[in-house]
Amino acid sequence: MTTFERIYEVVRRIPYGRVASYGQVAALAGNPRWARVVGYALHANPEPGVIPCHRVVMADGRPAPGFAFGGPDVQKAMLEAEGIRFTADGTVDMSAYRWQTNE
């Protein structure tokens, strides 16, 4: 399995109404130093809508500045449609919406 495939497998598991950070996805995919690689993989997402890359945000909860499928405003709208609320400064409350895994 390629690195990108490992990343896509993790991102597919992020539940509706939850988010994960790039670093969290990287760690779950096998290497906590792959956060930037996660960004590359999601930018090349071969199945938008199937691989929910909009659920991956910056560690501080900010939408991705380079969200490949319409920019950060589109990503924010997609997350809000799932019930995720943003704080006044435009970030996701990670303590409330971060995907909690047992891994």
N, C-alpha and C positions, 0 to 999 in steps of 0.2 A: 504494500500500500504506500503510495507517495505521501509526502508531507502535506500537500494540499488536500488529498483525500482524507487524511487523518483529521485535519482541521474541519473539513466539511462534515465529517461524522459527528464531531463535537457540536458544531453549530446547529445541526439538525435536531439535537437533543434539547436545546434551550426551549423551555416551555413558553407557550403563549402567555403574555403578560409579565414576562421576566426578561432580564437583560444579563449579559456577561461582559466583562471587560476583555480587551485584547489579550492582556496578560493571563487572565483566567483561562481563556480558550487555549492559549499557547501551552500552559501547564497541563491542562487536561489532554492536549494532543501529544504530549510527551516531552516538551522542552519549554520551561518557563522563559527562556531567552528568545522565543520565536514570536513575540508580540508583533514585531514589524512584518514578519512573514505572514501572520494571520491577516494583516491588512492587505498584503499583496494577493493572498488567496481570495479574500472576499471581494476585492476589486475585480478579480477574474471569475467571479461566481458564475458557473455554467448553468445554474438552475435557480435564478431569482424567484422567490415565492415558494420554492421547495426548500432551499437552503436559506433560512431566515436571517440573512446577514444584517438586516436592520436591527436585530436584537443585540448586536455587539456595539458597545460604546467605549469611550475613553475611560480610564481608571477612575477619574473624578466624576463620571456620569455625563460628561458632555457628549452630544452626538458627534459622529465622526466628521471632521471638516471636509474630508474627501469622499464622503459617501457616494459610491459610484452610480447609484440609481436615482439621481435627482438632487443630491446635495443634502446638507444637514437639516434643512427645513422639511424635506420630504421624509427623511428618517424620523424626525420628531413627530410628524403627523401620523406616520405608520405606528409608532409606539403609543401615541395618545389613543389611536383607534383600538389598541389592545387594553386600554385602561391604565396605562402607565402615566403617572402625573410628573410634571416637571416643577422644580422649585422656581422661585422668583428670578434666580440668576441663570435659568435655562438648563439646569442639569437634572438628571434623574437622581432621585434619592436612592443611592445604592444600598443603604441599609434596609430599605423597604422592598426594593424590586430586584436585587441581585439574585441570580439563580443559585440556589444552595444545592450542592451535590454532596454525596457521601464518599466522593473519591479523594 
